[in-house]
Amino acid sequence: MPRIAIIGSGFSGLSSACYLSKAGHEVHIYEKNAASGGRARQLKTDNGYTFDMGPSWYWMPDVFERFFSDFNISVQDEYKLKLLDPSFDIVFKDGPMHVPSDYAELKDLFESIEQGSSSKLDDFMSDARFKYEVGMRKLVHKPGLSLLEFADIDLIKGVLRLDVFSSFSKHVKNYFQHPKLVALMEFPVLFLGAMPRDTPALYSLMNYAGLTLGTWYPEGGFGGVIKAMQKLAERQGCECYFNSAVSKIVIENKKVKGLIVNNKRVEYDAVIASADYHHVEENLLDKEYRNYDENYWSKKTFAPSCLIFYLGVSKEIKNLVHHTLFFEEDLEQHSIDIYKDPKWPAKPLFYACCTSKSDNTVMPAGHENLFLLMPLAPGLEDTEHLRKKYFNKMIERLEYHTGEDIKGFVDYEKSYCIKDFISDYNSYKGNAYGLANTLLQTANLKPKIINKKVSNLFYTGQLTVPGPGVPPALISGKVASELVLKYFNT
Ligand SMILES: Cc1cc2nc3c(=O)[nH]c(=O)nc-3n(C[C@H](O)[C@H](O)[C@H](O)COP(=O)(O)OP(=O)(O)OC[C@H]3O[C@@H](n4cnc5c(N)ncnc54)[C@H](O)[C@@H]3O)c2cc1C
């Protein structure tokens, strides 16, 4: 049986490992960090807190369901899902807006803000649903290697409805004018990728996912999902090696022969690299085998990095729900500070996640588990002084919103920013979410999932197809594993 190595144990690497071990291959995962999960690792503290270090929005539950059903398991066999209601709160200057999970209540909310907008929401969602069906069922499964992949009758018929060439921002404003509704619709693309005006309107599929399919919380956090996937891969025979950074992909006669891990050479018949694409090319491959040079990467638009605080709070916080977006400041200006004129934002937007509102296993009784995240341009200067300055800005607004002292009750505090993304994940410029979802970085225009010069070397993860986010990472791992299986069958 072929021996296959996977570099990295994030969602995409684990996904590939599950599919390849199911097919009977000998699969080994090498992970530089001490545990699996990559950007979705968990942090456990000595005083009883468990933090999801990265993702916190469980959207597109159907993608997770389809993943596990490929192995004849259902999500419920592995972890329980809780539907959050409200899905989330958005705090504006004049107070919070609760975004209900029930669609009829959501329509009432729209109507209360802008007359006539509830029926426009129906129209918007019917279009977004079409994009979700075609996008998430068809487009995302294409390896992006040939235009012929799009010679599918549904795709051809739907190409105009998919709105690949028009701007997301314009699309939203065709339906809604009130700034609160515009902010509600635009936030998912801003946090995961690019200026709404540079994002194709195709991505309104995210609004369908977020506002009609529900915002869920997996029991045990995203760490519970990672645990389930690692268990599945290991049950099928996959071996995971931690604290095992790969330092070289060994190539002879234009074929991968193995890896150098902890100064030892290990032989393999194929490799899938799920670590950040730029790191794999620049640091693990000799120059003649790289798909892209430094010039290519320097011209790409990267998704944001972020400043995160993991906080333990030794009391219950009353006026706070599981997810809260702090949008009292201007969305457009913060996006300019990320994408157009990169700098630490003067008036930032940020996001607070309080998992202890839905899960009493993530903190000591009577405490809260709090995660603050502020999107930031990648590659900026990152100092303790700057981190502290923005901590104070965020905590002040949190205290104002909740009406209570929080700072005085913090009994665990850890910050995480650009330097940590680089040292922990070998991330290019400390990006958090890979490449931005702009038109010129969509589908076939993303970095290729195959190495064009070495036929048994493949890539997966948030920098190649289909893109950033946990559901795309699951699909990316599947697409890469299908190419590996094809390679051995031809
Ligand atoms: C703060 C944050 C919040 C997010 N929020 C959400 C959210 O709410 N919902 C959502 O869907 N998505 C979210 N995302 C995005 C999502 O988490 C990622 O897109 C996804 O987890 C990426 O998975 P991956 O497998 O591509 O990469 P990674 O998770 O980065 O995995 C790559 C792995 O490779 C390892 N590695 C690197 N170099 C080497 C080497 N030389 N040798 C061995 N191993 C190596 C790394 O340590 C890492 O474990 C968030 C991301 C972040 C950072």
The ligand as a Tripos MOL2 file, in Angstrom:
@<TRIPOS>MOLECULE
LIG
   53    58     1     0     0
SMALL
NO_CHARGES

@<TRIPOS>ATOM
      1 C1         -8.7320   33.5600   14.9920 C.3       1 LIG1
      2 C2         -9.4380   32.7880   13.9200 C.ar      1 LIG1
      3 C3        -10.8160   32.7490   13.9010 C.ar      1 LIG1
      4 C4        -11.4780   32.0230   12.9220 C.ar      1 LIG1
      5 N1        -12.8370   31.9520   12.9560 N.ar      1 LIG1
      6 C5        -13.4740   31.1090   12.1170 C.ar      1 LIG1
      7 C6        -14.8520   30.8150   12.3250 C.ar      1 LIG1
      8 O1        -15.4600   31.3360   13.2570 O.2       1 LIG1
      9 N2        -15.4600   29.9280   11.4760 N.ar      1 LIG1
     10 C7        -14.7800   29.3340   10.4520 C.ar      1 LIG1
     11 O2        -15.3670   28.5270    9.7090 O.2       1 LIG1
     12 N3        -13.4570   29.5900   10.2480 N.ar      1 LIG1
     13 C8        -12.7920   30.4340   11.0670 C.ar      1 LIG1
     14 N4        -11.4570   30.6430   10.9350 N.ar      1 LIG1
     15 C9        -10.7450   30.0530    9.7850 C.3       1 LIG1
     16 C10       -10.4350   28.5860   10.0130 C.3       1 LIG1
     17 O3        -10.0620   28.3600   11.3390 O.3       1 LIG1
     18 C11        -9.3010   28.1650    9.0830 C.3       1 LIG1
     19 O4         -9.6370   28.5200    7.7400 O.3       1 LIG1
     20 C12        -9.0190   26.6620    9.1140 C.3       1 LIG1
     21 O5         -8.9830   26.1870   10.4530 O.3       1 LIG1
     22 C13        -7.7040   26.4160    8.3890 C.3       1 LIG1
     23 O6         -7.3690   25.0620    8.4070 O.3       1 LIG1
     24 P1         -6.0910   24.5720    7.5990 P.3       1 LIG1
     25 O7         -6.0220   23.0940    7.7720 O.co2     1 LIG1
     26 O8         -6.1110   25.1030    6.2260 O.co2     1 LIG1
     27 O9         -4.8220   25.3030    8.2750 O.3       1 LIG1
     28 P2         -4.2140   25.2420    9.7680 P.3       1 LIG1
     29 O10        -5.2780   25.0860   10.7700 O.co2     1 LIG1
     30 O11        -3.3300   26.4180    9.9110 O.co2     1 LIG1
     31 O12        -3.3200   23.9220    9.7410 O.3       1 LIG1
     32 C14        -2.0180   23.8810    9.2300 C.3       1 LIG1
     33 C15        -1.1480   23.1070   10.2050 C.3       1 LIG1
     34 O13         0.1660   22.9520    9.6590 O.3       1 LIG1
     35 C16         1.0990   23.0060   10.7470 C.3       1 LIG1
     36 N5          2.4370   23.2910   10.2230 N.ar      1 LIG1
     37 C17         2.9180   24.4680    9.7230 C.ar      1 LIG1
     38 N6          4.1980   24.2950    9.3080 N.ar      1 LIG1
     39 C18         4.5290   23.0050    9.5520 C.ar      1 LIG1
     40 C19         5.7100   22.2370    9.3430 C.ar      1 LIG1
     41 N7          6.8050   22.7500    8.7760 N.pl3     1 LIG1
     42 N8          5.7040   20.9480    9.7490 N.ar      1 LIG1
     43 C20         4.6110   20.3960   10.3310 C.ar      1 LIG1
     44 N9          3.4690   21.0760   10.5530 N.ar      1 LIG1
     45 C21         3.4150   22.3680   10.1560 C.ar      1 LIG1
     46 C22         0.5340   24.1020   11.6240 C.3       1 LIG1
     47 O14         1.0560   24.0260   12.9270 O.3       1 LIG1
     48 C23        -0.9610   23.7990   11.5560 C.3       1 LIG1
     49 O15        -1.3290   22.9040   12.5830 O.3       1 LIG1
     50 C24       -10.7470   31.3440   11.9080 C.ar      1 LIG1
     51 C25        -9.3560   31.3900   11.9190 C.ar      1 LIG1
     52 C26        -8.7020   32.0940   12.9180 C.ar      1 LIG1
     53 C27        -7.2010   32.1160   12.9370 C.3       1 LIG1
@<TRIPOS>BOND
     1     1     2 1
     2     2     3 ar
     3     2    52 ar
     4     3     4 ar
     5     4     5 ar
     6     4    50 ar
     7     5     6 ar
     8     6     7 ar
     9     6    13 1
    10     7     8 2
    11     7     9 ar
    12     9    10 ar
    13    10    11 2
    14    10    12 ar
    15    12    13 ar
    16    13    14 ar
    17    14    15 1
    18    14    50 ar
    19    15    16 1
    20    16    17 1
    21    16    18 1
    22    18    19 1
    23    18    20 1
    24    20    21 1
    25    20    22 1
    26    22    23 1
    27    23    24 1
    28    24    25 2
    29    24    26 1
    30    24    27 1
    31    27    28 1
    32    28    29 2
    33    28    30 1
    34    28    31 1
    35    31    32 1
    36    32    33 1
    37    33    34 1
    38    33    48 1
    39    34    35 1
    40    35    36 1
    41    35    46 1
    42    36    37 ar
    43    36    45 ar
    44    37    38 ar
    45    38    39 ar
    46    39    40 ar
    47    39    45 ar
    48    40    41 1
    49    40    42 ar
    50    42    43 ar
    51    43    44 ar
    52    44    45 ar
    53    46    47 1
    54    46    48 1
    55    48    49 1
    56    50    51 ar
    57    51    52 ar
    58    52    53 1
@<TRIPOS>SUBSTRUCTURE
     1 LIG1         1 GROUP 0 **** ****
